[in-house]
């Protein structure tokens, strides 16, 4: 990520505290996480050239199960522009609190 260490911690905490999959506890809500990853990418905070390691990073950050590589790659980047915009606003609010 192209963030300071404190900003990185804030973004990781935000990702970690998003609700998990409603019917599959211990798993991420893939579409919601993709909104946030896409928002981070569009804001210039995320280098997503290596999707394999991006998926592994998300597993590490959230501590939750992430769908298969193929499902992850199909879902990213998110095409839900309204939801990505909302995610971007939430990220910017969280970062503004520490800046």
N, CA, C and O atoms as a GROMACS GRO file, in nm:
protein
  396
    1UNK      N    1   0.083  -0.119   0.000
    1UNK     CA    2   0.000   0.000   0.000
    1UNK      C    3   0.087   0.124   0.000
    1UNK      O    4   0.198   0.124   0.054
    2UNK      N    5   0.036   0.227  -0.060
    2UNK     CA    6   0.107   0.353  -0.067
    2UNK      C    7   0.059   0.446   0.043
    2UNK      O    8   0.009   0.555   0.017
    3UNK      N    9   0.075   0.401   0.167
    3UNK     CA   10   0.029   0.475   0.284
    3UNK      C   11   0.139   0.478   0.389
    3UNK      O   12   0.232   0.398   0.386
    4UNK      N   13   0.127   0.572   0.481
    4UNK     CA   14   0.218   0.573   0.595
    4UNK      C   15   0.186   0.451   0.682
    4UNK      O   16   0.078   0.393   0.667
    5UNK      N   17   0.276   0.411   0.771
    5UNK     CA   18   0.245   0.296   0.858
    5UNK      C   19   0.116   0.316   0.938
    5UNK      O   20   0.038   0.221   0.954
    6UNK      N   21   0.092   0.436   0.988
    6UNK     CA   22  -0.030   0.461   1.067
    6UNK      C   23  -0.154   0.453   0.978
    6UNK      O   24  -0.256   0.398   1.020
    7UNK      N   25  -0.145   0.506   0.856
    7UNK     CA   26  -0.257   0.498   0.764
    7UNK      C   27  -0.283   0.354   0.723
    7UNK      O   28  -0.398   0.311   0.711
    8UNK      N   29  -0.176   0.279   0.703
    8UNK     CA   30  -0.187   0.138   0.668
    8UNK      C   31  -0.260   0.062   0.779
    8UNK      O   32  -0.348  -0.019   0.751
    9UNK      N   33  -0.224   0.088   0.903
    9UNK     CA   34  -0.291   0.022   1.015
    9UNK      C   35  -0.439   0.056   1.019
    9UNK      O   36  -0.522  -0.030   1.047
   10UNK      N   37  -0.472   0.182   0.990
   10UNK     CA   38  -0.612   0.225   0.990
   10UNK      C   39  -0.692   0.153   0.882
   10UNK      O   40  -0.802   0.106   0.908
   11UNK      N   41  -0.635   0.145   0.762
   11UNK     CA   42  -0.704   0.077   0.652
   11UNK      C   43  -0.717  -0.073   0.682
   11UNK      O   44  -0.823  -0.132   0.657
   12UNK      N   45  -0.613  -0.134   0.735
   12UNK     CA   46  -0.620  -0.277   0.769
   12UNK      C   47  -0.726  -0.302   0.876
   12UNK      O   48  -0.799  -0.400   0.868
   13UNK      N   49  -0.734  -0.214   0.975
   13UNK     CA   50  -0.837  -0.228   1.079
   13UNK      C   51  -0.976  -0.215   1.019
   13UNK      O   52  -1.067  -0.289   1.056
   14UNK      N   53  -0.991  -0.122   0.927
   14UNK     CA   54  -1.120  -0.105   0.860
   14UNK      C   55  -1.159  -0.232   0.785
   14UNK      O   56  -1.273  -0.278   0.797
   15UNK      N   57  -1.067  -0.288   0.711
   15UNK     CA   58  -1.094  -0.413   0.637
   15UNK      C   59  -1.125  -0.529   0.732
   15UNK      O   60  -1.212  -0.611   0.706
   16UNK      N   61  -1.051  -0.534   0.842
   16UNK     CA   62  -1.067  -0.642   0.939
   16UNK      C   63  -1.204  -0.637   1.007
   16UNK      O   64  -1.260  -0.741   1.042
   17UNK      N   65  -1.257  -0.518   1.026
   17UNK     CA   66  -1.382  -0.503   1.101
   17UNK      C   67  -1.508  -0.498   1.015
   17UNK      O   68  -1.618  -0.480   1.067
   18UNK      N   69  -1.493  -0.512   0.883
   18UNK     CA   70  -1.611  -0.522   0.799
   18UNK      C   71  -1.682  -0.653   0.831
   18UNK      O   72  -1.616  -0.752   0.865
   19UNK      N   73  -1.813  -0.656   0.820
   19UNK     CA   74  -1.888  -0.779   0.853
   19UNK      C   75  -1.843  -0.897   0.768
   19UNK      O   76  -1.807  -0.883   0.651
   20UNK      N   77  -1.846  -1.015   0.830
   20UNK     CA   78  -1.809  -1.137   0.758
   20UNK      C   79  -1.928  -1.186   0.678
   20UNK      O   80  -2.036  -1.128   0.683
   21UNK      N   81  -1.907  -1.292   0.605
   21UNK     CA   82  -2.012  -1.352   0.522
   21UNK      C   83  -2.130  -1.390   0.612
   21UNK      O   84  -2.111  -1.455   0.715
   22UNK      N   85  -2.250  -1.350   0.573
   22UNK     CA   86  -2.367  -1.367   0.659
   22UNK      C   87  -2.403  -1.513   0.686
   22UNK      O   88  -2.446  -1.547   0.796
   23UNK      N   89  -2.386  -1.600   0.586
   23UNK     CA   90  -2.425  -1.739   0.606
   23UNK      C   91  -2.307  -1.834   0.617
   23UNK      O   92  -2.324  -1.956   0.625
   24UNK      N   93  -2.187  -1.778   0.619
   24UNK     CA   94  -2.068  -1.861   0.627
   24UNK      C   95  -1.968  -1.797   0.724
   24UNK      O   96  -1.870  -1.736   0.681
   25UNK      N   97  -1.992  -1.810   0.854
   25UNK     CA   98  -1.906  -1.746   0.954
   25UNK      C   99  -1.759  -1.785   0.935
   25UNK      O  100  -1.727  -1.898   0.901
   26UNK      N  101  -1.671  -1.688   0.959
   26UNK     CA  102  -1.528  -1.711   0.944
   26UNK      C  103  -1.478  -1.685   0.804
   26UNK      O  104  -1.358  -1.697   0.777
   27UNK      N  105  -1.568  -1.649   0.713
   27UNK     CA  106  -1.533  -1.617   0.575
   27UNK      C  107  -1.562  -1.470   0.549
   27UNK      O  108  -1.651  -1.411   0.611
   28UNK      N  109  -1.485  -1.411   0.458
   28UNK     CA  110  -1.510  -1.271   0.424
   28UNK      C  111  -1.638  -1.259   0.342
   28UNK      O  112  -1.684  -1.355   0.281
   29UNK      N  113  -1.693  -1.139   0.342
   29UNK     CA  114  -1.800  -1.102   0.250
   29UNK      C  115  -1.725  -1.053   0.125
   29UNK      O  116  -1.681  -0.938   0.121
   30UNK      N  117  -1.713  -1.139   0.025
   30UNK     CA  118  -1.627  -1.112  -0.090
   30UNK      C  119  -1.665  -0.983  -0.162
   30UNK      O  120  -1.579  -0.900  -0.191
   31UNK      N  121  -1.793  -0.966  -0.191
   31UNK     CA  122  -1.830  -0.847  -0.269
   31UNK      C  123  -1.800  -0.720  -0.192
   31UNK      O  124  -1.753  -0.622  -0.251
   32UNK      N  125  -1.826  -0.718  -0.063
   32UNK     CA  126  -1.798  -0.599   0.017
   32UNK      C  127  -1.647  -0.570   0.023
   32UNK      O  128  -1.606  -0.455   0.009
   33UNK      N  129  -1.567  -0.671   0.042
   33UNK     CA  130  -1.422  -0.651   0.045
   33UNK      C  131  -1.372  -0.600  -0.089
   33UNK      O  132  -1.281  -0.518  -0.094
   34UNK      N  133  -1.432  -0.647  -0.199
   34UNK     CA  134  -1.391  -0.602  -0.332
   34UNK      C  135  -1.424  -0.454  -0.352
   34UNK      O  136  -1.351  -0.384  -0.421
   35UNK      N  137  -1.534  -0.407  -0.293
   35UNK     CA  138  -1.567  -0.265  -0.300
   35UNK      C  139  -1.454  -0.184  -0.237
   35UNK      O  140  -1.411  -0.082  -0.292
   36UNK      N  141  -1.407  -0.229  -0.122
   36UNK     CA  142  -1.301  -0.156  -0.050
   36UNK      C  143  -1.166  -0.167  -0.120
   36UNK      O  144  -1.094  -0.068  -0.129
   37UNK      N  145  -1.132  -0.285  -0.170
   37UNK     CA  146  -1.005  -0.298  -0.242
   37UNK      C  147  -1.006  -0.214  -0.369
   37UNK      O  148  -0.906  -0.152  -0.404
   38UNK      N  149  -1.120  -0.212  -0.438
   38UNK     CA  150  -1.131  -0.130  -0.559
   38UNK      C  151  -1.121   0.018  -0.523
   38UNK      O  152  -1.057   0.095  -0.595
   39UNK      N  153  -1.183   0.058  -0.414
   39UNK     CA  154  -1.174   0.198  -0.369
   39UNK      C  155  -1.030   0.235  -0.335
   39UNK      O  156  -0.984   0.344  -0.370
   40UNK      N  157  -0.959   0.145  -0.269
   40UNK     CA  158  -0.818   0.170  -0.236
   40UNK      C  159  -0.736   0.184  -0.364
   40UNK      O  160  -0.649   0.270  -0.374
   41UNK      N  161  -0.764   0.099  -0.461
   41UNK     CA  162  -0.693   0.105  -0.589
   41UNK      C  163  -0.719   0.237  -0.660
   41UNK      O  164  -0.627   0.303  -0.706
   42UNK      N  165  -0.847   0.276  -0.667
   42UNK     CA  166  -0.884   0.399  -0.736
   42UNK      C  167  -0.827   0.523  -0.667
   42UNK      O  168  -0.802   0.625  -0.732
   43UNK      N  169  -0.807   0.514  -0.537
   43UNK     CA  170  -0.751   0.627  -0.461
   43UNK      C  171  -0.599   0.632  -0.470
   43UNK      O  172  -0.537   0.726  -0.421
   44UNK      N  173  -0.539   0.531  -0.533
   44UNK     CA  174  -0.394   0.528  -0.547
   44UNK      C  175  -0.322   0.472  -0.426
   44UNK      O  176  -0.200   0.489  -0.413
   45UNK      N  177  -0.395   0.406  -0.336
   45UNK     CA  178  -0.335   0.351  -0.214
   45UNK      C  179  -0.293   0.206  -0.228
   45UNK      O  180  -0.220   0.155  -0.142
   46UNK      N  181  -0.336   0.139  -0.333
   46UNK     CA  182  -0.315  -0.005  -0.344
   46UNK      C  183  -0.249  -0.040  -0.477
   46UNK      O  184  -0.296  -0.002  -0.584
   47UNK      N  185  -0.139  -0.114  -0.467
   47UNK     CA  186  -0.073  -0.168  -0.586
   47UNK      C  187  -0.129  -0.309  -0.605
   47UNK      O  188  -0.104  -0.398  -0.523
   48UNK      N  189  -0.202  -0.329  -0.711
   48UNK     CA  190  -0.270  -0.458  -0.731
   48UNK      C  191  -0.217  -0.535  -0.852
   48UNK      O  192  -0.291  -0.611  -0.915
   49UNK      N  193  -0.090  -0.517  -0.883
   49UNK     CA  194  -0.033  -0.586  -0.998
   49UNK      C  195  -0.025  -0.737  -0.978
   49UNK      O  196  -0.026  -0.813  -1.075
   50UNK      N  197  -0.017  -0.782  -0.854
   50UNK     CA  198  -0.003  -0.924  -0.822
   50UNK      C  199  -0.127  -0.969  -0.744
   50UNK      O  200  -0.130  -0.962  -0.621
   51UNK      N  201  -0.229  -1.015  -0.816
   51UNK     CA  202  -0.355  -1.053  -0.751
   51UNK      C  203  -0.338  -1.172  -0.658
   51UNK      O  204  -0.408  -1.181  -0.557
   52UNK      N  205  -0.248  -1.262  -0.690
   52UNK     CA  206  -0.226  -1.378  -0.602
   52UNK      C  207  -0.183  -1.332  -0.463
   52UNK      O  208  -0.238  -1.376  -0.362
   53UNK      N  209  -0.085  -1.243  -0.458
   53UNK     CA  210  -0.038  -1.194  -0.329
   53UNK      C  211  -0.136  -1.097  -0.265
   53UNK      O  212  -0.139  -1.084  -0.142
   54UNK      N  213  -0.217  -1.028  -0.344
   54UNK     CA  214  -0.322  -0.943  -0.289
   54UNK      C  215  -0.422  -1.028  -0.212
   54UNK      O  216  -0.466  -0.991  -0.103
   55UNK      N  217  -0.458  -1.142  -0.269
   55UNK     CA  218  -0.549  -1.234  -0.201
   55UNK      C  219  -0.487  -1.285  -0.070
   55UNK      O  220  -0.555  -1.289   0.032
   56UNK      N  221  -0.360  -1.322  -0.074
   56UNK     CA  222  -0.291  -1.369   0.047
   56UNK      C  223  -0.283  -1.258   0.152
   56UNK      O  224  -0.299  -1.284   0.271
   57UNK      N  225  -0.258  -1.135   0.106
   57UNK     CA  226  -0.253  -1.021   0.198
   57UNK      C  227  -0.388  -1.002   0.265
   57UNK      O  228  -0.394  -0.976   0.386
   58UNK      N  229  -0.497  -1.016   0.189
   58UNK     CA  230  -0.632  -1.000   0.247
   58UNK      C  231  -0.659  -1.108   0.351
   58UNK      O  232  -0.721  -1.081   0.454
   59UNK      N  233  -0.614  -1.229   0.325
   59UNK     CA  234  -0.628  -1.338   0.424
   59UNK      C  235  -0.553  -1.300   0.551
   59UNK      O  236  -0.605  -1.316   0.662
   60UNK      N  237  -0.431  -1.251   0.535
   60UNK     CA  238  -0.348  -1.213   0.649
   60UNK      C  239  -0.412  -1.098   0.729
   60UNK      O  240  -0.418  -1.104   0.852
   61UNK      N  241  -0.461  -0.997   0.660
   61UNK     CA  242  -0.518  -0.879   0.726
   61UNK      C  243  -0.647  -0.913   0.799
   61UNK      O  244  -0.667  -0.869   0.913
   62UNK      N  245  -0.734  -0.989   0.736
   62UNK     CA  246  -0.866  -1.015   0.795
   62UNK      C  247  -0.867  -1.132   0.891
   62UNK      O  248  -0.949  -1.137   0.983
   63UNK      N  249  -0.776  -1.228   0.871
   63UNK     CA  250  -0.778  -1.348   0.954
   63UNK      C  251  -0.897  -1.438   0.922
   63UNK      O  252  -0.931  -1.526   1.000
   64UNK      N  253  -0.959  -1.415   0.806
   64UNK     CA  254  -1.076  -1.493   0.768
   64UNK      C  255  -1.048  -1.570   0.639
   64UNK      O  256  -0.952  -1.542   0.567
   65UNK      N  257  -1.134  -1.666   0.612
   65UNK     CA  258  -1.124  -1.743   0.488
   65UNK      C  259  -1.162  -1.654   0.370
   65UNK      O  260  -1.255  -1.574   0.379
   66UNK      N  261  -1.090  -1.670   0.261
   66UNK     CA  262  -1.116  -1.596   0.138
   66UNK      C  263  -1.145  -1.699   0.030
   66UNK      O  264  -1.078  -1.802   0.024
   67UNK      N  265  -1.245  -1.672  -0.057
   67UNK     CA  266  -1.275  -1.769  -0.162
   67UNK      C  267  -1.154  -1.800  -0.249
   67UNK      O  268  -1.049  -1.736  -0.238
   68UNK      N  269  -1.169  -1.897  -0.334
   68UNK     CA  270  -1.060  -1.943  -0.420
   68UNK      C  271  -1.002  -1.829  -0.504
   68UNK      O  272  -1.064  -1.724  -0.521
   69UNK      N  273  -0.883  -1.853  -0.555
   69UNK     CA  274  -0.816  -1.754  -0.638
   69UNK      C  275  -0.902  -1.715  -0.757
   69UNK      O  276  -0.912  -1.597  -0.790
   70UNK      N  277  -0.966  -1.813  -0.821
   70UNK     CA  278  -1.048  -1.781  -0.938
   70UNK      C  279  -1.168  -1.695  -0.900
   70UNK      O  280  -1.202  -1.601  -0.972
   71UNK      N  281  -1.233  -1.724  -0.788
   71UNK     CA  282  -1.346  -1.642  -0.743
   71UNK      C  283  -1.298  -1.501  -0.708
   71UNK      O  284  -1.364  -1.402  -0.741
   72UNK      N  285  -1.185  -1.493  -0.642
   72UNK     CA  286  -1.128  -1.363  -0.605
   72UNK      C  287  -1.100  -1.282  -0.731
   72UNK      O  288  -1.137  -1.165  -0.739
   73UNK      N  289  -1.034  -1.343  -0.828
   73UNK     CA  290  -0.998  -1.273  -0.951
   73UNK      C  291  -1.120  -1.230  -1.031
   73UNK      O  292  -1.118  -1.125  -1.096
   74UNK      N  293  -1.228  -1.308  -1.027
   74UNK     CA  294  -1.351  -1.271  -1.096
   74UNK      C  295  -1.419  -1.153  -1.029
   74UNK      O  296  -1.480  -1.070  -1.097
   75UNK      N  297  -1.408  -1.144  -0.898
   75UNK     CA  298  -1.478  -1.039  -0.823
   75UNK      C  299  -1.403  -0.907  -0.822
   75UNK      O  300  -1.462  -0.802  -0.796
   76UNK      N  301  -1.273  -0.911  -0.850
   76UNK     CA  302  -1.190  -0.790  -0.841
   76UNK      C  303  -1.145  -0.745  -0.979
   76UNK      O  304  -1.101  -0.829  -1.057
   77UNK      N  305  -1.154  -0.619  -1.011
   77UNK     CA  306  -1.210  -0.510  -0.931
   77UNK      C  307  -1.363  -0.509  -0.937
   77UNK      O  308  -1.423  -0.562  -1.031
   78UNK      N  309  -1.421  -0.450  -0.837
   78UNK     CA  310  -1.567  -0.442  -0.828
   78UNK      C  311  -1.621  -0.350  -0.936
   78UNK      O  312  -1.561  -0.247  -0.968
   79UNK      N  313  -1.734  -0.387  -0.991
   79UNK     CA  314  -1.801  -0.305  -1.093
   79UNK      C  315  -1.914  -0.222  -1.032
   79UNK      O  316  -1.979  -0.144  -1.102
   80UNK      N  317  -1.939  -0.239  -0.902
   80UNK     CA  318  -2.048  -0.169  -0.833
   80UNK      C  319  -2.002  -0.028  -0.795
   80UNK      O  320  -1.960  -0.003  -0.682
   81UNK      N  321  -2.010   0.064  -0.890
   81UNK     CA  322  -1.951   0.197  -0.872
   81UNK      C  323  -2.007   0.273  -0.753
   81UNK      O  324  -1.932   0.342  -0.684
   82UNK      N  325  -2.136   0.263  -0.727
   82UNK     CA  326  -2.195   0.334  -0.613
   82UNK      C  327  -2.138   0.283  -0.482
   82UNK      O  328  -2.106   0.361  -0.393
   83UNK      N  329  -2.126   0.152  -0.470
   83UNK     CA  330  -2.074   0.092  -0.347
   83UNK      C  331  -1.924   0.120  -0.332
   83UNK      O  332  -1.876   0.138  -0.220
   84UNK      N  333  -1.853   0.124  -0.442
   84UNK     CA  334  -1.711   0.158  -0.438
   84UNK      C  335  -1.694   0.303  -0.393
   84UNK      O  336  -1.604   0.334  -0.315
   85UNK      N  337  -1.779   0.390  -0.442
   85UNK     CA  338  -1.774   0.531  -0.401
   85UNK      C  339  -1.800   0.545  -0.252
   85UNK      O  340  -1.732   0.622  -0.184
   86UNK      N  341  -1.897   0.471  -0.201
   86UNK     CA  342  -1.925   0.474  -0.056
   86UNK      C  343  -1.807   0.422   0.024
   86UNK      O  344  -1.773   0.476   0.129
   87UNK      N  345  -1.744   0.316  -0.026
   87UNK     CA  346  -1.626   0.260   0.041
   87UNK      C  347  -1.513   0.363   0.041
   87UNK      O  348  -1.444   0.379   0.141
   88UNK      N  349  -1.495   0.431  -0.071
   88UNK     CA  350  -1.391   0.533  -0.083
   88UNK      C  351  -1.415   0.645   0.018
   88UNK      O  352  -1.320   0.694   0.080
   89UNK      N  353  -1.540   0.685   0.035
   89UNK     CA  354  -1.573   0.790   0.132
   89UNK      C  355  -1.543   0.744   0.274
   89UNK      O  356  -1.492   0.822   0.355
   90UNK      N  357  -1.575   0.619   0.305
   90UNK     CA  358  -1.548   0.568   0.439
   90UNK      C  359  -1.398   0.558   0.465
   90UNK      O  360  -1.352   0.589   0.575
   91UNK      N  361  -1.322   0.518   0.366
   91UNK     CA  362  -1.176   0.511   0.380
   91UNK      C  363  -1.120   0.650   0.404
   91UNK      O  364  -1.037   0.669   0.493
   92UNK      N  365  -1.164   0.747   0.325
   92UNK     CA  366  -1.115   0.884   0.340
   92UNK      C  367  -1.151   0.941   0.476
   92UNK      O  368  -1.070   1.013   0.536
   93UNK      N  369  -1.271   0.911   0.527
   93UNK     CA  370  -1.310   0.957   0.662
   93UNK      C  371  -1.219   0.897   0.768
   93UNK      O  372  -1.174   0.967   0.859
   94UNK      N  373  -1.191   0.768   0.756
   94UNK     CA  374  -1.104   0.699   0.852
   94UNK      C  375  -0.964   0.757   0.849
   94UNK      O  376  -0.901   0.775   0.953
   95UNK      N  377  -0.915   0.785   0.729
   95UNK     CA  378  -0.780   0.841   0.717
   95UNK      C  379  -0.776   0.986   0.765
   95UNK      O  380  -0.677   1.030   0.823
   96UNK      N  381  -0.882   1.061   0.743
   96UNK     CA  382  -0.887   1.200   0.787
   96UNK      C  383  -0.880   1.211   0.940
   96UNK      O  384  -0.830   1.310   0.993
   97UNK      N  385  -0.930   1.110   1.009
   97UNK     CA  386  -0.928   1.110   1.156
   97UNK      C  387  -0.786   1.102   1.212
   97UNK      O  388  -0.761   1.148   1.324
   98UNK      N  389  -0.694   1.045   1.135
   98UNK     CA  390  -0.556   1.031   1.187
   98UNK      C  391  -0.460   1.131   1.124
   98UNK      O  392  -0.345   1.140   1.166
   99UNK      N  393  -0.506   1.204   1.027
   99UNK     CA  394  -0.417   1.300   0.958
   99UNK      C  395  -0.418   1.435   1.027
   99UNK      O  396  -0.350   1.527   0.984
   0.00000   0.00000   0.00000
